């Protein structure tokens, strides 16, 4: 499984709004189209963490292809009042907010 982690800023009281937007989005076929297997949202002291798991490591490629879909465009627009870029000076797309994994461990099966 491949994971991506987007880091941004969010006031904690906006979490209900963000959950509703993703709940509606995840009821469509878009997560499957993007190859998303699981989505988890976290917050901590004004920070927002969006963990997305994919079956393969081409999740970023599938997301890039999905970015032109109106549903992707709409959720991106709808999230703007609630989610702010961690570093607005360098943010152009979600890939600019993705954390870099520098360690991974998995239990043996």
Biopython code that builds the backbone (N, CA, C, O; Angstrom):
import numpy as np
from Bio.PDB.StructureBuilder import StructureBuilder

atoms = [
    (1, "UNK", "N", (0.840, -1.172, 0.000)),
    (1, "UNK", "CA", (0.000, 0.000, 0.000)),
    (1, "UNK", "C", (0.891, 1.242, 0.000)),
    (1, "UNK", "O", (1.938, 1.263, 0.647)),
    (2, "UNK", "N", (0.473, 2.263, -0.719)),
    (2, "UNK", "CA", (1.187, 3.531, -0.801)),
    (2, "UNK", "C", (0.354, 4.604, -0.106)),
    (2, "UNK", "O", (-0.870, 4.625, -0.237)),
    (3, "UNK", "N", (1.006, 5.479, 0.622)),
    (3, "UNK", "CA", (0.291, 6.532, 1.340)),
    (3, "UNK", "C", (0.841, 7.896, 0.964)),
    (3, "UNK", "O", (2.023, 8.039, 0.654)),
    (4, "UNK", "N", (-0.033, 8.902, 0.994)),
    (4, "UNK", "CA", (0.394, 10.293, 0.884)),
    (4, "UNK", "C", (-0.172, 11.034, 2.080)),
    (4, "UNK", "O", (-1.241, 10.696, 2.587)),
    (5, "UNK", "N", (0.552, 12.042, 2.521)),
    (5, "UNK", "CA", (0.127, 12.849, 3.649)),
    (5, "UNK", "C", (0.233, 14.314, 3.261)),
    (5, "UNK", "O", (1.322, 14.821, 2.992)),
    (6, "UNK", "N", (-0.910, 14.988, 3.235)),
    (6, "UNK", "CA", (-0.954, 16.416, 2.946)),
    (6, "UNK", "C", (-1.040, 17.155, 4.278)),
    (6, "UNK", "O", (-1.836, 16.799, 5.147)),
    (7, "UNK", "N", (-0.221, 18.177, 4.427)),
    (7, "UNK", "CA", (-0.188, 18.991, 5.634)),
    (7, "UNK", "C", (-0.637, 20.406, 5.273)),
    (7, "UNK", "O", (-0.148, 20.998, 4.310)),
    (8, "UNK", "N", (-1.566, 20.933, 6.053)),
    (8, "UNK", "CA", (-2.066, 22.287, 5.824)),
    (8, "UNK", "C", (-2.471, 22.882, 7.169)),
    (8, "UNK", "O", (-2.152, 22.338, 8.226)),
    (9, "UNK", "N", (-3.170, 23.992, 7.109)),
    (9, "UNK", "CA", (-3.649, 24.643, 8.332)),
    (9, "UNK", "C", (-5.171, 24.637, 8.343)),
    (9, "UNK", "O", (-5.812, 24.841, 7.312)),
    (10, "UNK", "N", (-5.746, 24.399, 9.533)),
    (10, "UNK", "CA", (-7.199, 24.396, 9.670)),
    (10, "UNK", "C", (-7.550, 24.718, 11.117)),
    (10, "UNK", "O", (-6.983, 24.140, 12.045)),
    (11, "UNK", "N", (-8.474, 25.629, 11.302)),
    (11, "UNK", "CA", (-8.989, 25.887, 12.639)),
    (11, "UNK", "C", (-9.832, 24.676, 13.056)),
    (11, "UNK", "O", (-10.642, 24.196, 12.263)),
    (12, "UNK", "N", (-9.657, 24.180, 14.269)),
    (12, "UNK", "CA", (-10.363, 22.962, 14.693)),
    (12, "UNK", "C", (-11.878, 23.015, 14.534)),
    (12, "UNK", "O", (-12.499, 21.986, 14.270)),
    (13, "UNK", "N", (-12.481, 24.176, 14.686)),
    (13, "UNK", "CA", (-13.941, 24.249, 14.595)),
    (13, "UNK", "C", (-14.462, 24.027, 13.174)),
    (13, "UNK", "O", (-15.670, 23.888, 12.982)),
    (14, "UNK", "N", (-13.579, 23.992, 12.177)),
    (14, "UNK", "CA", (-14.010, 23.736, 10.796)),
    (14, "UNK", "C", (-14.058, 22.252, 10.465)),
    (14, "UNK", "O", (-14.466, 21.894, 9.360)),
    (15, "UNK", "N", (-13.662, 21.385, 11.370)),
    (15, "UNK", "CA", (-13.568, 19.949, 11.056)),
    (15, "UNK", "C", (-14.904, 19.362, 10.603)),
    (15, "UNK", "O", (-14.920, 18.522, 9.703)),
    (16, "UNK", "N", (-16.018, 19.775, 11.194)),
    (16, "UNK", "CA", (-17.325, 19.251, 10.794)),
    (16, "UNK", "C", (-17.628, 19.587, 9.338)),
    (16, "UNK", "O", (-18.149, 18.749, 8.602)),
    (17, "UNK", "N", (-17.304, 20.808, 8.921)),
    (17, "UNK", "CA", (-17.527, 21.221, 7.536)),
    (17, "UNK", "C", (-16.667, 20.404, 6.571)),
    (17, "UNK", "O", (-17.133, 19.968, 5.518)),
    (18, "UNK", "N", (-15.419, 20.208, 6.947)),
    (18, "UNK", "CA", (-14.494, 19.454, 6.093)),
    (18, "UNK", "C", (-14.934, 18.003, 5.988)),
    (18, "UNK", "O", (-14.888, 17.422, 4.903)),
    (19, "UNK", "N", (-15.358, 17.414, 7.089)),
    (19, "UNK", "CA", (-15.845, 16.031, 7.078)),
    (19, "UNK", "C", (-17.033, 15.902, 6.122)),
    (19, "UNK", "O", (-17.085, 14.960, 5.330)),
    (20, "UNK", "N", (-17.964, 16.813, 6.183)),
    (20, "UNK", "CA", (-19.147, 16.729, 5.314)),
    (20, "UNK", "C", (-18.769, 16.816, 3.837)),
    (20, "UNK", "O", (-19.322, 16.092, 3.009)),
    (21, "UNK", "N", (-17.836, 17.694, 3.508)),
    (21, "UNK", "CA", (-17.396, 17.804, 2.117)),
    (21, "UNK", "C", (-16.763, 16.502, 1.640)),
    (21, "UNK", "O", (-17.062, 16.033, 0.542)),
    (22, "UNK", "N", (-15.895, 15.919, 2.454)),
    (22, "UNK", "CA", (-15.262, 14.659, 2.054)),
    (22, "UNK", "C", (-16.243, 13.499, 2.085)),
    (22, "UNK", "O", (-16.155, 12.598, 1.251)),
    (23, "UNK", "N", (-17.176, 13.503, 3.030)),
    (23, "UNK", "CA", (-18.173, 12.429, 3.075)),
    (23, "UNK", "C", (-18.963, 12.410, 1.768)),
    (23, "UNK", "O", (-19.163, 11.347, 1.180)),
    (24, "UNK", "N", (-19.411, 13.572, 1.312)),
    (24, "UNK", "CA", (-20.161, 13.657, 0.053)),
    (24, "UNK", "C", (-19.294, 13.247, -1.135)),
    (24, "UNK", "O", (-19.752, 12.526, -2.022)),
    (25, "UNK", "N", (-18.047, 13.702, -1.153)),
    (25, "UNK", "CA", (-17.121, 13.380, -2.237)),
    (25, "UNK", "C", (-16.842, 11.877, -2.284)),
    (25, "UNK", "O", (-16.789, 11.278, -3.358)),
    (26, "UNK", "N", (-16.666, 11.281, -1.106)),
    (26, "UNK", "CA", (-16.321, 9.856, -1.041)),
    (26, "UNK", "C", (-17.489, 8.941, -1.379)),
    (26, "UNK", "O", (-17.291, 7.747, -1.603)),
    (27, "UNK", "N", (-18.696, 9.478, -1.418)),
    (27, "UNK", "CA", (-19.857, 8.692, -1.848)),
    (27, "UNK", "C", (-19.940, 8.579, -3.374)),
    (27, "UNK", "O", (-20.729, 7.790, -3.895)),
    (28, "UNK", "N", (-19.132, 9.362, -4.087)),
    (28, "UNK", "CA", (-19.098, 9.285, -5.545)),
    (28, "UNK", "C", (-18.073, 8.222, -5.958)),
    (28, "UNK", "O", (-17.485, 7.557, -5.106)),
    (29, "UNK", "N", (-17.868, 8.070, -7.253)),
    (29, "UNK", "CA", (-16.865, 7.123, -7.737)),
    (29, "UNK", "C", (-15.466, 7.732, -7.774)),
    (29, "UNK", "O", (-14.514, 7.059, -8.171)),
    (30, "UNK", "N", (-15.327, 8.992, -7.369)),
    (30, "UNK", "CA", (-14.033, 9.655, -7.455)),
    (30, "UNK", "C", (-12.924, 8.961, -6.658)),
    (30, "UNK", "O", (-11.821, 8.815, -7.184)),
    (31, "UNK", "N", (-13.162, 8.528, -5.419)),
    (31, "UNK", "CA", (-12.061, 7.842, -4.725)),
    (31, "UNK", "C", (-11.554, 6.624, -5.501)),
    (31, "UNK", "O", (-10.349, 6.383, -5.566)),
    (32, "UNK", "N", (-12.470, 5.863, -6.085)),
    (32, "UNK", "CA", (-12.067, 4.690, -6.868)),
    (32, "UNK", "C", (-11.318, 5.116, -8.119)),
    (32, "UNK", "O", (-10.338, 4.480, -8.507)),
    (33, "UNK", "N", (-11.773, 6.180, -8.746)),
    (33, "UNK", "CA", (-11.115, 6.686, -9.958)),
    (33, "UNK", "C", (-9.698, 7.148, -9.644)),
    (33, "UNK", "O", (-8.792, 7.001, -10.464)),
    (34, "UNK", "N", (-9.515, 7.702, -8.460)),
    (34, "UNK", "CA", (-8.193, 8.186, -8.052)),
    (34, "UNK", "C", (-7.344, 7.072, -7.443)),
    (34, "UNK", "O", (-6.162, 7.275, -7.165)),
    (35, "UNK", "N", (-7.936, 5.906, -7.236)),
    (35, "UNK", "CA", (-7.202, 4.795, -6.649)),
    (35, "UNK", "C", (-7.112, 4.860, -5.134)),
    (35, "UNK", "O", (-6.298, 4.161, -4.530)),
    (36, "UNK", "N", (-7.941, 5.692, -4.514)),
    (36, "UNK", "CA", (-7.915, 5.846, -3.061)),
    (36, "UNK", "C", (-8.547, 4.631, -2.398)),
    (36, "UNK", "O", (-9.673, 4.248, -2.713)),
    (37, "UNK", "N", (-7.812, 4.043, -1.489)),
    (37, "UNK", "CA", (-8.326, 2.897, -0.737)),
    (37, "UNK", "C", (-8.862, 3.328, 0.627)),
    (37, "UNK", "O", (-9.831, 2.764, 1.134)),
    (38, "UNK", "N", (-8.211, 4.341, 1.214)),
    (38, "UNK", "CA", (-8.639, 4.835, 2.517)),
    (38, "UNK", "C", (-8.225, 6.294, 2.648)),
    (38, "UNK", "O", (-7.168, 6.699, 2.163)),
    (39, "UNK", "N", (-9.076, 7.081, 3.313)),
    (39, "UNK", "CA", (-8.782, 8.481, 3.594)),
    (39, "UNK", "C", (-8.975, 8.699, 5.094)),
    (39, "UNK", "O", (-9.978, 8.277, 5.671)),
    (40, "UNK", "N", (-8.008, 9.360, 5.711)),
    (40, "UNK", "CA", (-8.118, 9.708, 7.116)),
    (40, "UNK", "C", (-7.733, 11.179, 7.272)),
    (40, "UNK", "O", (-6.754, 11.643, 6.687)),
    (41, "UNK", "N", (-8.516, 11.900, 8.068)),
    (41, "UNK", "CA", (-8.254, 13.308, 8.324)),
    (41, "UNK", "C", (-7.920, 13.483, 9.797)),
    (41, "UNK", "O", (-8.590, 12.923, 10.665)),
    (42, "UNK", "N", (-6.886, 14.260, 10.074)),
    (42, "UNK", "CA", (-6.452, 14.519, 11.444)),
    (42, "UNK", "C", (-6.254, 16.014, 11.625)),
    (42, "UNK", "O", (-5.996, 16.738, 10.663)),
    (43, "UNK", "N", (-6.376, 16.468, 12.855)),
    (43, "UNK", "CA", (-6.017, 17.844, 13.169)),
    (43, "UNK", "C", (-5.229, 17.853, 14.471)),
    (43, "UNK", "O", (-5.405, 16.999, 15.340)),
    (44, "UNK", "N", (-4.354, 18.850, 14.574)),
    (44, "UNK", "CA", (-3.554, 19.014, 15.774)),
    (44, "UNK", "C", (-3.098, 20.461, 15.870)),
    (44, "UNK", "O", (-2.294, 20.923, 15.061)),
    (45, "UNK", "N", (-3.616, 21.172, 16.865)),
    (45, "UNK", "CA", (-3.199, 22.542, 17.158)),
    (45, "UNK", "C", (-3.134, 23.428, 15.918)),
    (45, "UNK", "O", (-2.123, 24.080, 15.658)),
    (46, "UNK", "N", (-4.217, 23.441, 15.165)),
    (46, "UNK", "CA", (-4.288, 24.305, 13.993)),
    (46, "UNK", "C", (-3.705, 23.717, 12.723)),
    (46, "UNK", "O", (-3.700, 24.371, 11.680)),
    (47, "UNK", "N", (-3.217, 22.498, 12.800)),
    (47, "UNK", "CA", (-2.696, 21.826, 11.603)),
    (47, "UNK", "C", (-3.707, 20.786, 11.132)),
    (47, "UNK", "O", (-4.464, 20.228, 11.925)),
    (48, "UNK", "N", (-3.701, 20.544, 9.851)),
    (48, "UNK", "CA", (-4.597, 19.597, 9.185)),
    (48, "UNK", "C", (-3.730, 18.562, 8.497)),
    (48, "UNK", "O", (-2.768, 18.909, 7.812)),
    (49, "UNK", "N", (-4.065, 17.294, 8.675)),
    (49, "UNK", "CA", (-3.328, 16.198, 8.049)),
    (49, "UNK", "C", (-4.326, 15.337, 7.285)),
    (49, "UNK", "O", (-5.316, 14.873, 7.851)),
    (50, "UNK", "N", (-4.064, 15.127, 6.013)),
    (50, "UNK", "CA", (-4.935, 14.350, 5.139)),
    (50, "UNK", "C", (-4.128, 13.158, 4.654)),
    (50, "UNK", "O", (-3.296, 13.275, 3.754)),
    (51, "UNK", "N", (-4.387, 12.004, 5.269)),
    (51, "UNK", "CA", (-3.684, 10.770, 4.923)),
    (51, "UNK", "C", (-4.542, 9.979, 3.947)),
    (51, "UNK", "O", (-5.703, 9.672, 4.220)),
    (52, "UNK", "N", (-3.946, 9.657, 2.805)),
    (52, "UNK", "CA", (-4.656, 8.915, 1.775)),
    (52, "UNK", "C", (-3.842, 7.674, 1.428)),
    (52, "UNK", "O", (-2.643, 7.769, 1.164)),
    (53, "UNK", "N", (-4.487, 6.518, 1.428)),
    (53, "UNK", "CA", (-3.821, 5.267, 1.096)),
    (53, "UNK", "C", (-4.289, 4.780, -0.262)),
    (53, "UNK", "O", (-5.462, 4.900, -0.619)),
    (54, "UNK", "N", (-3.342, 4.225, -1.013)),
    (54, "UNK", "CA", (-3.584, 3.709, -2.357)),
    (54, "UNK", "C", (-3.066, 2.282, -2.445)),
    (54, "UNK", "O", (-2.155, 1.898, -1.711)),
    (55, "UNK", "N", (-3.646, 1.504, -3.340)),
    (55, "UNK", "CA", (-3.167, 0.141, -3.545)),
    (55, "UNK", "C", (-1.771, 0.119, -4.147)),
    (55, "UNK", "O", (-0.972, -0.767, -3.843)),
    (56, "UNK", "N", (-1.479, 1.087, -4.995)),
    (56, "UNK", "CA", (-0.188, 1.131, -5.683)),
    (56, "UNK", "C", (0.458, 2.496, -5.477)),
    (56, "UNK", "O", (-0.171, 3.410, -4.945)),
    (57, "UNK", "N", (1.694, 2.632, -5.892)),
    (57, "UNK", "CA", (2.396, 3.893, -5.698)),
    (57, "UNK", "C", (2.152, 4.902, -6.816)),
    (57, "UNK", "O", (2.862, 5.904, -6.896)),
    (58, "UNK", "N", (1.162, 4.659, -7.684)),
    (58, "UNK", "CA", (0.853, 5.625, -8.737)),
    (58, "UNK", "C", (-0.337, 6.509, -8.352)),
    (58, "UNK", "O", (-0.987, 7.089, -9.222)),
    (59, "UNK", "N", (-0.625, 6.614, -7.042)),
    (59, "UNK", "CA", (-1.730, 7.442, -6.580)),
    (59, "UNK", "C", (-1.606, 8.882, -7.012)),
    (59, "UNK", "O", (-2.592, 9.492, -7.427)),
    (60, "UNK", "N", (-0.414, 9.437, -6.924)),
    (60, "UNK", "CA", (-0.203, 10.813, -7.352)),
    (60, "UNK", "C", (-0.524, 11.010, -8.819)),
    (60, "UNK", "O", (-1.087, 12.032, -9.208)),
    (61, "UNK", "N", (-0.164, 10.027, -9.636)),
    (61, "UNK", "CA", (-0.447, 10.080, -11.071)),
    (61, "UNK", "C", (-1.952, 10.036, -11.327)),
    (61, "UNK", "O", (-2.461, 10.781, -12.164)),
    (62, "UNK", "N", (-2.657, 9.174, -10.617)),
    (62, "UNK", "CA", (-4.111, 9.084, -10.776)),
    (62, "UNK", "C", (-4.800, 10.360, -10.306)),
    (62, "UNK", "O", (-5.770, 10.806, -10.918)),
    (63, "UNK", "N", (-4.303, 10.948, -9.223)),
    (63, "UNK", "CA", (-4.869, 12.206, -8.742)),
    (63, "UNK", "C", (-4.651, 13.305, -9.769)),
    (63, "UNK", "O", (-5.551, 14.104, -10.024)),
    (64, "UNK", "N", (-3.472, 13.351, -10.356)),
    (64, "UNK", "CA", (-3.200, 14.364, -11.387)),
    (64, "UNK", "C", (-4.198, 14.248, -12.532)),
    (64, "UNK", "O", (-4.674, 15.262, -13.043)),
    (65, "UNK", "N", (-4.517, 13.026, -12.938)),
    (65, "UNK", "CA", (-5.494, 12.824, -14.015)),
    (65, "UNK", "C", (-6.890, 13.238, -13.580)),
    (65, "UNK", "O", (-7.664, 13.751, -14.388)),
    (66, "UNK", "N", (-7.222, 13.019, -12.301)),
    (66, "UNK", "CA", (-8.565, 13.334, -11.802)),
    (66, "UNK", "C", (-8.769, 14.826, -11.567)),
    (66, "UNK", "O", (-9.908, 15.273, -11.438)),
    (67, "UNK", "N", (-7.698, 15.599, -11.508)),
    (67, "UNK", "CA", (-7.802, 17.020, -11.169)),
    (67, "UNK", "C", (-8.678, 17.824, -12.125)),
    (67, "UNK", "O", (-9.171, 18.891, -11.758)),
    (68, "UNK", "N", (-8.878, 17.332, -13.336)),
    (68, "UNK", "CA", (-9.715, 18.071, -14.294)),
    (68, "UNK", "C", (-11.203, 17.719, -14.158)),
    (68, "UNK", "O", (-12.048, 18.375, -14.768)),
    (69, "UNK", "N", (-11.529, 16.701, -13.370)),
    (69, "UNK", "CA", (-12.924, 16.324, -13.153)),
    (69, "UNK", "C", (-13.611, 17.406, -12.325)),
    (69, "UNK", "O", (-13.038, 17.906, -11.357)),
    (70, "UNK", "N", (-14.830, 17.768, -12.702)),
    (70, "UNK", "CA", (-15.567, 18.840, -12.009)),
    (70, "UNK", "C", (-15.725, 18.553, -10.522)),
    (70, "UNK", "O", (-15.707, 19.482, -9.715)),
    (71, "UNK", "N", (-15.879, 17.290, -10.141)),
    (71, "UNK", "CA", (-16.039, 16.955, -8.719)),
    (71, "UNK", "C", (-14.771, 17.250, -7.927)),
    (71, "UNK", "O", (-14.833, 17.701, -6.783)),
    (72, "UNK", "N", (-13.627, 16.993, -8.541)),
    (72, "UNK", "CA", (-12.351, 17.308, -7.891)),
    (72, "UNK", "C", (-12.183, 18.814, -7.786)),
    (72, "UNK", "O", (-11.784, 19.330, -6.741)),
    (73, "UNK", "N", (-12.485, 19.511, -8.861)),
    (73, "UNK", "CA", (-12.398, 20.976, -8.869)),
    (73, "UNK", "C", (-13.332, 21.559, -7.812)),
    (73, "UNK", "O", (-12.952, 22.470, -7.078)),
    (74, "UNK", "N", (-14.548, 21.035, -7.735)),
    (74, "UNK", "CA", (-15.535, 21.550, -6.782)),
    (74, "UNK", "C", (-15.105, 21.337, -5.331)),
    (74, "UNK", "O", (-15.215, 22.254, -4.518)),
    (75, "UNK", "N", (-14.620, 20.146, -4.996)),
    (75, "UNK", "CA", (-14.228, 19.933, -3.601)),
    (75, "UNK", "C", (-13.024, 20.799, -3.254)),
    (75, "UNK", "O", (-12.922, 21.299, -2.134)),
    (76, "UNK", "N", (-12.119, 20.978, -4.200)),
    (76, "UNK", "CA", (-10.965, 21.852, -3.947)),
    (76, "UNK", "C", (-11.428, 23.274, -3.648)),
    (76, "UNK", "O", (-10.920, 23.921, -2.732)),
    (77, "UNK", "N", (-12.392, 23.754, -4.426)),
    (77, "UNK", "CA", (-12.942, 25.092, -4.211)),
    (77, "UNK", "C", (-13.708, 25.159, -2.898)),
    (77, "UNK", "O", (-13.565, 26.119, -2.142)),
    (78, "UNK", "N", (-14.512, 24.151, -2.628)),
    (78, "UNK", "CA", (-15.333, 24.135, -1.410)),
    (78, "UNK", "C", (-14.498, 24.058, -0.133)),
    (78, "UNK", "O", (-14.934, 24.523, 0.920)),
    (79, "UNK", "N", (-13.302, 23.476, -0.217)),
    (79, "UNK", "CA", (-12.437, 23.359, 0.964)),
    (79, "UNK", "C", (-11.673, 24.653, 1.267)),
    (79, "UNK", "O", (-11.201, 24.839, 2.389)),
    (80, "UNK", "N", (-11.550, 25.534, 0.296)),
    (80, "UNK", "CA", (-10.726, 26.743, 0.468)),
    (80, "UNK", "C", (-11.087, 27.595, 1.688)),
    (80, "UNK", "O", (-10.175, 28.110, 2.335)),
    (81, "UNK", "N", (-12.366, 27.772, 2.037)),
    (81, "UNK", "CA", (-12.644, 28.582, 3.236)),
    (81, "UNK", "C", (-12.186, 27.922, 4.542)),
    (81, "UNK", "O", (-12.065, 28.598, 5.564)),
    (82, "UNK", "N", (-11.933, 26.623, 4.516)),
    (82, "UNK", "CA", (-11.628, 25.881, 5.730)),
    (82, "UNK", "C", (-10.170, 25.449, 5.853)),
    (82, "UNK", "O", (-9.638, 25.365, 6.960)),
    (83, "UNK", "N", (-9.528, 25.177, 4.732)),
    (83, "UNK", "CA", (-8.160, 24.664, 4.721)),
    (83, "UNK", "C", (-7.253, 25.709, 4.068)),
    (83, "UNK", "O", (-7.517, 26.166, 2.956)),
    (84, "UNK", "N", (-6.195, 26.075, 4.764)),
    (84, "UNK", "CA", (-5.227, 27.026, 4.217)),
    (84, "UNK", "C", (-3.892, 26.314, 4.010)),
    (84, "UNK", "O", (-3.534, 25.414, 4.769)),
    (85, "UNK", "N", (-3.179, 26.717, 2.999)),
    (85, "UNK", "CA", (-1.868, 26.127, 2.726)),
    (85, "UNK", "C", (-0.950, 26.316, 3.922)),
    (85, "UNK", "O", (-0.993, 27.352, 4.585)),
    (86, "UNK", "N", (-0.135, 25.334, 4.193)),
    (86, "UNK", "CA", (0.846, 25.444, 5.271)),
    (86, "UNK", "C", (1.826, 26.571, 4.956)),
    (86, "UNK", "O", (2.178, 27.364, 5.830)),
    (87, "UNK", "N", (2.262, 26.633, 3.695)),
    (87, "UNK", "CA", (3.167, 27.689, 3.248)),
    (87, "UNK", "C", (2.578, 28.314, 1.983)),
    (87, "UNK", "O", (2.880, 27.864, 0.877)),
    (88, "UNK", "N", (1.749, 29.335, 2.129)),
    (88, "UNK", "CA", (1.079, 29.933, 0.967)),
    (88, "UNK", "C", (2.035, 30.427, -0.118)),
    (88, "UNK", "O", (1.659, 30.486, -1.289)),
    (89, "UNK", "N", (3.255, 30.779, 0.252)),
    (89, "UNK", "CA", (4.213, 31.307, -0.725)),
    (89, "UNK", "C", (4.660, 30.251, -1.729)),
    (89, "UNK", "O", (5.058, 30.586, -2.845)),
    (90, "UNK", "N", (4.597, 28.980, -1.342)),
    (90, "UNK", "CA", (5.091, 27.926, -2.239)),
    (90, "UNK", "C", (3.991, 27.002, -2.750)),
    (90, "UNK", "O", (4.258, 26.136, -3.583)),
    (91, "UNK", "N", (2.748, 27.171, -2.263)),
    (91, "UNK", "CA", (1.672, 26.242, -2.627)),
    (91, "UNK", "C", (1.068, 26.570, -3.981)),
    (91, "UNK", "O", (0.636, 27.697, -4.224)),
    (92, "UNK", "N", (1.041, 25.560, -4.875)),
    (92, "UNK", "CA", (0.376, 25.670, -6.172)),
    (92, "UNK", "C", (-0.644, 24.558, -6.365)),
    (92, "UNK", "O", (-1.645, 24.741, -7.059)),
    (93, "UNK", "N", (-0.388, 23.397, -5.747)),
    (93, "UNK", "CA", (-1.297, 22.252, -5.840)),
    (93, "UNK", "C", (-1.054, 21.356, -4.628)),
    (93, "UNK", "O", (-0.083, 21.564, -3.901)),
    (94, "UNK", "N", (-1.920, 20.358, -4.391)),
    (94, "UNK", "CA", (-1.737, 19.492, -3.215)),
    (94, "UNK", "C", (-0.353, 18.852, -3.126)),
    (94, "UNK", "O", (0.128, 18.571, -2.029)),
    (95, "UNK", "N", (0.278, 18.625, -4.249)),
    (95, "UNK", "CA", (1.602, 17.987, -4.198)),
    (95, "UNK", "C", (2.621, 18.870, -3.475)),
    (95, "UNK", "O", (3.605, 18.367, -2.932)),
    (96, "UNK", "N", (2.384, 20.192, -3.467)),
    (96, "UNK", "CA", (3.283, 21.112, -2.771)),
    (96, "UNK", "C", (3.123, 21.044, -1.261)),
    (96, "UNK", "O", (3.920, 21.630, -0.528)),
    (97, "UNK", "N", (2.107, 20.339, -0.788)),
    (97, "UNK", "CA", (1.854, 20.220, 0.651)),
    (97, "UNK", "C", (2.052, 18.794, 1.148)),
    (97, "UNK", "O", (1.719, 18.487, 2.293)),
    (98, "UNK", "N", (2.592, 17.912, 0.296)),
    (98, "UNK", "CA", (2.775, 16.518, 0.695)),
    (98, "UNK", "C", (4.045, 16.342, 1.507)),
    (98, "UNK", "O", (5.131, 16.775, 1.124)),
    (99, "UNK", "N", (3.862, 15.688, 2.645)),
    (99, "UNK", "CA", (5.004, 15.377, 3.494)),
    (99, "UNK", "C", (5.858, 14.298, 2.835)),
    (99, "UNK", "O", (5.365, 13.511, 2.027)),
    (100, "UNK", "N", (7.120, 14.269, 3.181)),
    (100, "UNK", "CA", (8.046, 13.269, 2.661)),
    (100, "UNK", "C", (8.280, 12.210, 3.735)),
    (100, "UNK", "O", (8.716, 12.516, 4.845)),
    (101, "UNK", "N", (7.987, 10.972, 3.388)),
    (101, "UNK", "CA", (8.239, 9.872, 4.332)),
    (101, "UNK", "C", (9.744, 9.629, 4.393)),
    (101, "UNK", "O", (10.409, 9.529, 3.362)),
    (102, "UNK", "N", (10.269, 9.538, 5.604)),
    (102, "UNK", "CA", (11.684, 9.256, 5.734)),
    (102, "UNK", "C", (11.959, 8.005, 6.559)),
    (102, "UNK", "O", (13.113, 7.666, 6.818)),
    (103, "UNK", "N", (10.873, 7.308, 6.977)),
    (103, "UNK", "CA", (11.036, 6.026, 7.664)),
    (103, "UNK", "C", (9.726, 5.270, 7.541)),
    (103, "UNK", "O", (8.650, 5.865, 7.579)),
    (104, "UNK", "N", (9.821, 3.955, 7.393)),
    (104, "UNK", "CA", (8.638, 3.107, 7.306)),
    (104, "UNK", "C", (8.964, 1.763, 7.941)),
    (104, "UNK", "O", (10.034, 1.203, 7.705)),
    (105, "UNK", "N", (8.045, 1.250, 8.742)),
    (105, "UNK", "CA", (8.170, -0.065, 9.334)),
    (105, "UNK", "C", (6.828, -0.753, 9.239)),
    (105, "UNK", "O", (5.790, -0.121, 9.436)),
    (106, "UNK", "N", (6.835, -2.047, 8.938)),
    (106, "UNK", "CA", (5.606, -2.835, 8.894)),
    (106, "UNK", "C", (5.844, -4.141, 9.615)),
    (106, "UNK", "O", (6.931, -4.713, 9.543)),
    (107, "UNK", "N", (4.822, -4.613, 10.313)),
    (107, "UNK", "CA", (4.901, -5.892, 11.007)),
    (107, "UNK", "C", (4.953, -7.033, 9.986)),
    (107, "UNK", "O", (4.371, -6.942, 8.905)),
    (108, "UNK", "N", (5.650, -8.089, 10.344)),
    (108, "UNK", "CA", (5.668, -9.270, 9.486)),
    (108, "UNK", "C", (4.313, -9.935, 9.528)),
    (108, "UNK", "O", (3.614, -9.905, 10.541)),
    (109, "UNK", "N", (3.956, -10.536, 8.408)),
    (109, "UNK", "CA", (2.643, -11.218, 8.330)),
    (109, "UNK", "C", (2.707, -12.590, 8.908)),
    (109, "UNK", "O", (1.702, -13.300, 8.926)),
]
sb = StructureBuilder()
sb.init_structure("model")
sb.init_model(0)
sb.init_chain("A")
sb.init_seg("    ")
for serial, (resi, resn, name, xyz) in enumerate(atoms, 1):
    if name == "N":
        sb.init_residue(resn, " ", resi, " ")
    sb.init_atom(name, np.array(xyz, "f"), 0.0, 1.0, " ", f" {name:<3s}", serial, name[0])
structure = sb.get_structure()
